[in-house]
Amino acid sequence: MDFYFIFDMKLEINVPTTSKPSTQPAPSSDSSVDWAHSHWPLGKDPHDVSTTEFEWAVMRFFSAFERSCLQLSVTAGSNDLSFQELVLLHVVGMQHHAQTSHSIARQLNRDDIQNLQYALRKLEKRRLISKSLRDRSKSAHYAITPEGREAVGLYAKIRAQLLTGRTELVSEIDEKLREATQLLSVLTGIYDDVARVAATYSPIRGEDVAGSQPDD
């Protein structure tokens, strides 16, 4: 309800009451946003909706990808490997030369070197990879062992039968995969740039979010 302050000059000043901000997101004012997305905080316009839907699809795909990799690994007889260890084993096995942990991290676009090195040590204990120190180098180099090569080969054989034997049924799948790979590579650069730029801003407290913008 409005409060009215009446002065001697009979001048009325209408001062609106201050109401507590609603915790419910306001629906989008963009008429092109459909009812299903109009209340999304990350769906204020068609491009916002498309971006959010894509991000959800990426997360769902990654979960499906991780499950399939682990189950293929179990089928191949490596049921004691985590998803991270499985990925690192294949990255090491893809190259014909030994690689450092930093080189492996660069290929995977990772910056958690310590976690990566811990997983590499576990693979070394299982004798799936070997570690060596090169001349005049303090960095460890990792190479796949015959046991590791055998595990990767069996995984690849089962994957060809259960996965790529099905994906090739999709019309023009190779061209679509090439285009998707290029798109994801471009978006990876954009998202990494967003992370760098956002890191230059001071954190915004929850109560200051409304009506405030990060300082340049």
HELIX and SHEET records of a PDB file:
HELIX    1   1 PRO A   46  THR A   75  1                                  30    
HELIX    2   2 PHE A   83  MET A   94  1                                  12    
HELIX    3   3 SER A  101  LEU A  108  1                                   8    
HELIX    4   4 ILE A  113  LYS A  125  1                                  13    
HELIX    5   5 PRO A  146  ARG A  159  1                                  14    
HELIX    6   6 ALA A  160  THR A  164  3                                   5    
HELIX    7   7 GLY A  165  THR A  167  1                                   3    
HELIX    8   8 ILE A  173  ALA A  199  1                                  27    
HELIX    9   9 GLY A  206  ASP A  208  5                                   3    
SHEET    1   A 2 PHE A   3  ILE A   6  0                                        
SHEET    2   A 2 GLU A  12  VAL A  15 -1                                        
SHEET    1   B 3 GLN A  99  THR A 100  0                                        
SHEET    2   B 3 ALA A 140  ILE A 144 -1                                        
SHEET    3   B 3 ILE A 129  LEU A 133 -1                                        
END                                                                             
